[in-house]
Amino acid sequence: MKHLILPALALAALATSFTAQAQNNATRRLVVALNSGDTARYVVSDIASLSFEKDEPETPATAQSYAITIPTDFADGRVMKVMAGGKQVAEVAYEWVRDYTTSANSQLHTVVYPMGTDGYADITRGLSATTGQTIAWNRVTNVPTITGDAGSASATVYLNADGSLSLTSDSDSPASTTTEVYYLVDKRGSETISYQIVKIGARYWTAENLRATKFIDGTDIPYYSSTQGEAWNANTTGARHLRYDDEDNLLVYGYHYSGYCFDDEANMIPEGWALPTPNEFDSCYIAAGQQTARFRSTSNDWGTSVGTNTSGFNAYPTGNFNGTTGDYDSSTTILTQFWTNHIYFDVLDRTKTDPYRDYFQVTSTGRTKNLSDGSLVNKGHSRSWGHSVRFVRK
């Protein structure tokens, strides 16, 4: 705190004022002219004492070092917050890191990232607890720079007082930390659903299909069963459907949503998140080594093409829904399709006036379709189709 320091003449004036006060009943005031141009006035009889005080600089907070115990169980989520004293100090991500230099070195890493000034993890300064190597992601190219020789795994990583990460601490007594799963908490009126998050490349994705029954403003998203195809086709404000109306599959399959749900994205997508672009899906696929098995879940629902899910994307074969043809028949090809944010009009077919929306597809045979290259394979789908939904963090 700063204190006003009065010059010696002020004391002399005050002493004179006290004497005059005793001789004259008139009220005397001490008037102080400040450098700011303001004037402060004090009734002399109200002043008990006057003294000098030095302006002491505030003592800066002491930087703290932390010990981060590396989690070994990521079943509840592959991205975790590292907490200390009620605040997040770092992040731990269990992620597939593709080594573009030596593909054989691509593997799952447990990477610790310090926090950046924007409140998010600084993914340009990662340290792998798996190998001891530094991992710095380029947010634009989605490619990591891996530095150092691979060593043995470490059970503890240290966040030093200068913000750096290391396998040895700069302090004799680093503060302890805890970890908690990082979720997207999706609040929609009376409904709140938490979704696991996965880091793939330089981007963060929801690792579960959307299960919302309401728009962001809390109003219901109408549900249509497999027998209500005509009503589904007539809906132009947004609708949802559960594959074969099987409630047992809701947790992992999520709902199919019509493209109309995203005509008002602000009322469908949580703040800070977005419906992925075709390019974002494509870069996610590339970061996973362009192997769809790494996208597919380990569920037997994929038939003979059970995935490895090393990317953590955890795709289930949800198929799609159309009011005319019903639930997708997977007897030929088992697949899942996700809406993208890309909308276009078919300029070659004048009978189609509704915009189409591109989708990203994962199949049991290893094929993926990303429609961002201009070829418009299958020309996407009209908004009356139902697809699964994932979000990517902005």
C-alpha positions in Angstrom: 0.0 0.0 0.0 1.2 3.5 -0.8 1.3 6.2 2.0 1.3 10.0 1.6 4.6 11.5 2.7 4.3 15.1 3.8 7.2 17.5 3.7 8.6 18.9 6.9 7.0 22.3 6.2 3.6 20.6 6.6 4.5 19.6 10.2 5.5 23.2 10.9 2.3 24.5 9.4 0.3 22.0 11.5 2.1 22.9 14.7 1.3 26.6 14.0 -2.3 25.7 13.2 -2.6 23.9 16.6 -1.4 27.0 18.4 -3.8 29.2 16.5 -6.6 26.8 17.2 -6.0 27.3 20.9 -6.2 31.0 20.5 -9.0 31.2 18.1 -12.2 29.2 18.0 -12.3 29.3 14.2 -12.0 25.8 12.6 -8.5 25.2 11.1 -7.8 22.7 8.3 -4.7 21.2 6.9 -4.8 21.5 3.1 -2.6 19.1 1.0 -2.2 19.7 -2.7 -1.5 16.3 -4.5 0.5 15.9 -7.7 -2.6 14.5 -9.4 -4.2 18.0 -9.0 -6.6 16.9 -6.3 -6.7 18.6 -2.9 -7.1 16.9 0.4 -8.4 18.7 3.5 -8.3 17.6 7.1 -9.8 19.3 10.2 -6.8 19.9 12.5 -8.8 19.0 15.6 -9.5 15.6 14.0 -5.9 14.7 13.5 -4.5 12.6 16.3 -0.9 12.4 15.0 1.2 12.9 11.9 4.1 10.8 10.9 6.3 9.8 7.9 6.0 6.4 6.2 8.1 4.9 3.4 6.4 3.5 0.3 7.3 -0.2 0.4 7.1 -2.2 -2.9 4.7 -5.1 -2.9 6.5 -8.5 -2.5 5.9 -10.6 -5.6 4.5 -14.1 -5.1 7.1 -16.8 -4.9 7.1 -19.1 -7.9 6.3 -22.7 -7.0 7.6 -26.0 -8.2 5.3 -29.0 -8.6 5.6 -32.8 -8.6 3.2 -34.5 -11.1 2.5 -38.1 -10.5 1.8 -39.7 -13.9 -1.6 -41.4 -14.1 -1.7 -45.0 -15.3 -5.4 -45.4 -15.8 -7.1 -43.4 -18.6 -10.3 -45.4 -18.8 -12.4 -42.4 -17.8 -10.7 -40.0 -20.1 -7.4 -39.5 -22.0 -6.9 -35.9 -21.0 -6.5 -34.9 -17.4 -6.1 -31.6 -15.5 -3.2 -31.3 -13.1 -4.5 -29.4 -10.1 -2.8 -27.7 -7.1 -4.3 -25.3 -4.7 -7.6 -25.2 -6.6 -6.1 -24.2 -9.9 -4.9 -26.0 -13.0 -1.1 -25.9 -13.3 -0.6 -28.5 -16.1 -2.2 -31.1 -18.3 -1.6 -34.8 -18.9 -2.6 -36.3 -22.3 -2.5 -40.0 -23.2 -2.2 -39.6 -26.9 -1.0 -41.2 -30.1 2.0 -39.3 -31.4 2.9 -39.9 -35.0 6.6 -39.7 -35.7 6.8 -38.3 -39.3 10.5 -38.8 -39.4 10.6 -42.5 -38.4 7.2 -44.0 -38.6 8.3 -47.0 -36.6 8.7 -44.7 -33.6 5.1 -43.7 -33.6 3.4 -44.7 -30.4 1.2 -43.9 -27.5 2.7 -41.3 -25.2 1.7 -39.9 -21.8 2.6 -36.3 -22.3 2.7 -33.5 -19.7 2.0 -29.9 -20.9 2.4 -26.7 -18.8 -0.4 -24.2 -18.9 -0.2 -21.2 -21.3 -1.1 -17.6 -20.8 -4.5 -18.3 -22.5 -5.6 -20.6 -19.9 -5.1 -23.7 -22.0 -2.3 -26.2 -22.1 0.8 -25.1 -24.0 1.2 -28.0 -26.5 4.4 -26.5 -27.9 6.2 -27.4 -24.6 5.3 -31.0 -23.9 7.4 -33.6 -22.1 6.7 -37.3 -22.6 6.7 -39.3 -19.4 6.9 -42.4 -21.6 10.2 -41.7 -23.2 11.5 -38.5 -21.7 11.5 -36.8 -25.0 10.2 -33.3 -25.6 7.1 -33.0 -27.8 6.3 -29.7 -29.4 3.1 -29.5 -31.6 2.7 -27.1 -34.5 -0.9 -26.0 -34.2 -1.1 -25.1 -38.0 0.5 -28.2 -39.5 -0.7 -30.6 -36.8 2.8 -32.1 -36.8 5.0 -32.7 -33.7 8.7 -32.0 -33.3 10.1 -34.8 -31.1 13.5 -34.0 -29.6 15.9 -36.2 -27.6 16.7 -39.9 -27.4 13.9 -42.2 -26.1 14.5 -43.4 -22.6 12.6 -45.3 -20.0 9.2 -44.3 -18.6 9.0 -41.9 -15.6 6.5 -42.1 -12.8 6.9 -38.4 -12.0 7.4 -35.3 -14.0 8.3 -31.9 -12.4 6.9 -28.5 -13.3 9.7 -26.1 -12.2 9.4 -22.6 -10.9 10.4 -21.1 -14.3 7.6 -23.0 -16.0 9.8 -25.7 -17.6 9.2 -29.4 -17.4 11.8 -31.9 -16.4 12.4 -35.4 -14.9 14.2 -33.9 -12.0 13.0 -31.1 -9.8 14.6 -27.7 -9.2 13.3 -27.8 -5.7 14.0 -29.9 -2.6 10.3 -29.8 -1.7 8.1 -29.5 -4.8 4.4 -29.1 -4.1 2.2 -32.1 -4.6 -0.6 -32.2 -7.2 -3.7 -34.2 -8.1 -5.3 -35.1 -11.4 -8.8 -35.0 -12.6 -10.4 -36.0 -15.9 -11.0 -33.1 -18.3 -14.6 -33.2 -19.5 -16.7 -31.1 -21.8 -19.6 -30.3 -19.5 -22.5 -29.7 -21.8 -25.4 -27.8 -20.0 -28.6 -27.4 -21.9 -31.4 -26.1 -19.7 -32.2 -28.8 -17.1 -29.9 -31.3 -18.9 -26.2 -31.7 -18.1 -24.0 -34.3 -19.8 -20.3 -34.7 -19.5 -18.2 -36.0 -22.4 -14.7 -37.4 -22.4 -12.1 -35.5 -24.4 -9.3 -36.9 -26.5 -6.3 -35.1 -27.9 -5.4 -36.2 -31.5 -2.5 -34.3 -33.0 -2.8 -30.6 -32.0 -6.6 -30.7 -31.5 -9.0 -31.7 -28.8 -12.1 -33.7 -29.7 -15.0 -35.1 -27.9 -14.4 -38.8 -27.5 -18.1 -39.7 -27.3 -21.0 -39.3 -29.7 -23.4 -36.5 -28.8 -26.4 -37.6 -26.6 -28.2 -34.3 -26.1 -31.9 -34.2 -26.0 -32.2 -30.4 -25.9 -30.9 -27.4 -27.7 -28.6 -25.0 -25.9 -31.6 -22.8 -24.9 -33.2 -25.8 -23.1 -35.9 -26.5 -25.7 -36.4 -30.2 -26.7 -34.9 -31.6 -29.9 -37.8 -33.7 -31.2 -37.3 -37.4 -31.2 -38.6 -39.6 -34.1 -38.7 -43.4 -34.0 -37.9 -45.8 -36.8 -41.6 -45.9 -37.7 -41.9 -42.1 -37.9 -40.0 -41.6 -41.1 -42.6 -39.4 -42.7 -42.6 -37.0 -39.7 -38.8 -37.0 -39.7 -38.7 -36.0 -43.3 -41.2 -33.2 -42.7 -39.2 -31.7 -39.8 -37.0 -28.7 -40.8 -36.1 -27.4 -37.3 -33.8 -30.2 -36.1 -34.5 -33.8 -35.0 -32.9 -36.8 -33.3 -33.1 -40.5 -33.6 -31.6 -43.5 -31.8 -30.5 -46.4 -34.0 -33.2 -49.0 -34.0 -34.7 -47.1 -31.0 -32.4 -49.3 -28.8 -31.9 -47.4 -25.5 -29.2 -49.9 -24.4 -27.0 -48.4 -27.1 -27.5 -44.8 -26.3 -24.4 -44.4 -24.1 -22.0 -45.5 -26.8 -23.9 -44.8 -30.0 -25.5 -41.5 -29.1 -28.3 -40.0 -31.3 -28.4 -39.4 -35.0 -29.1 -35.7 -35.6 -30.6 -34.2 -38.7 -28.6 -31.5 -40.5 -31.3 -29.0 -39.6 -30.1 -29.0 -36.0 -27.1 -27.0 -37.1 -28.8 -24.3 -39.0 -28.5 -22.3 -35.7 -25.1 -23.5 -34.5 -25.1 -21.3 -31.4 -28.1 -23.1 -30.2 -26.7 -26.6 -30.8 -22.9 -26.4 -30.1 -21.4 -25.7 -26.6 -19.5 -22.5 -26.3 -15.8 -22.9 -27.1 -16.4 -25.9 -29.4 -17.3 -26.3 -33.0 -18.7 -28.8 -35.6 -15.5 -30.0 -37.3 -14.5 -28.9 -40.7 -13.7 -31.5 -43.4 -10.1 -30.5 -43.1 -10.1 -31.0 -39.3 -11.4 -34.5 -39.7 -8.8 -35.1 -42.4 -5.9 -33.8 -40.3 -7.2 -36.0 -37.4 -7.1 -39.0 -39.7 -3.6 -38.1 -40.9 -2.4 -37.6 -37.3 -3.6 -41.1 -36.5 -1.3 -42.5 -39.2 -4.1 -42.8 -41.8 -5.3 -46.1 -40.4 -9.0 -46.3 -39.7 -8.5 -49.2 -37.2 -7.0 -46.5 -34.9 -10.4 -44.7 -35.1 -12.6 -47.7 -34.6 -13.6 -48.8 -31.1 -12.6 -52.3 -29.8 -16.2 -53.2 -29.8 -17.3 -56.5 -31.5 -20.0 -54.3 -33.2 -17.4 -53.9 -36.0 -17.7 -57.6 -36.8 -14.4 -59.0 -38.1 -12.9 -55.5 -38.3 -12.6 -54.7 -34.6 -10.5 -51.5 -34.2 -7.5 -50.8 -32.0 -8.7 -47.3 -31.0 -5.1 -46.2 -30.4 -6.1 -42.7 -31.4 -8.8 -42.6 -28.7 -11.5 -41.4 -31.1 -13.5 -44.5 -30.3 -15.9 -44.6 -33.2 -18.8 -47.1 -33.1 -20.7 -48.3 -36.2 -23.7 -46.1 -35.8 -24.6 -46.2 -39.5 -27.1 -43.3 -40.4 -30.8 -42.6 -40.5 -33.1 -41.5 -43.3 -36.8 -41.0 -43.0 -37.4 -42.8 -46.3 -35.1 -45.8 -46.0 -34.9 -46.0 -42.2 -31.9 -47.1 -40.2 -28.9 -48.0 -42.3 -28.6 -51.7 -43.1 -25.1 -52.7 -42.2 -25.3 -56.1 -43.9 -22.9 -54.9 -46.7 -20.6 -52.4 -45.1 -20.4 -51.5 -41.4 -19.9 -47.8 -41.0 -20.4 -44.6 -39.1 -20.8 -41.1 -40.4 -20.3 -37.7 -38.7 -21.6 -34.3 -39.8 -19.1 -31.6 -40.8 -19.7 -27.9 -40.9 -19.3 -27.7 -44.7 -22.5 -26.8 -46.6 -22.8 -26.6 -50.3 -25.4 -26.5 -53.1 -25.5 -29.0 -56.0 -25.1 -26.7 -58.9 -25.4 -29.7 -61.4 -28.8 -30.7 -60.2 -31.3 -27.8 -60.5 -34.0 -29.8 -58.8 -32.1 -29.8 -55.5 -32.6 -26.4 -53.8 -31.7 -27.4 -50.3 -28.1 -27.2 -49.2 -26.2 -30.4 -48.7 -23.8 -31.0 -45.8 -20.5 -33.0 -46.1 -19.8 -35.9 -43.7 -16.8 -37.9 -42.6 -17.1 -41.6 -42.8 -15.3 -44.5 -41.1 -16.0 -48.0 -42.3 -15.1 -51.6 -41.4 -13.1 -52.1 -44.6 -10.7 -49.3 -43.8 -12.2 -46.7 -46.1 -12.7 -43.1 -45.1 -14.4 -40.3 -47.0 -13.5 -36.7 -46.5 -15.3 -34.4 -48.9 -13.0 -31.4 -48.6 -11.1 -32.0 -51.7 -13.7 -30.6 -54.1 -14.6 -34.0 -55.5 -17.7 -34.2 -53.3 -17.9 -38.0 -53.3 -21.5 -39.0 -52.9 -22.3 -35.3 -52.8 -22.8 -35.4 -49.1 -26.2 -35.7 -47.6 -29.2 -33.4 -47.4 -30.2 -32.0 -44.0 -32.9 -34.6 -43.6 -30.4 -37.3 -43.1 -29.4 -38.3 -39.5 -25.7 -38.6 -38.6 -23.6 -38.9 -35.5 -22.0 -35.8 -34.0 -18.6 -35.0 -32.5 -17.2 -31.6 -31.5 -13.7 -30.1 -31.8 -12.4 -27.4 -29.5 -11.9 -24.0 -31.0 
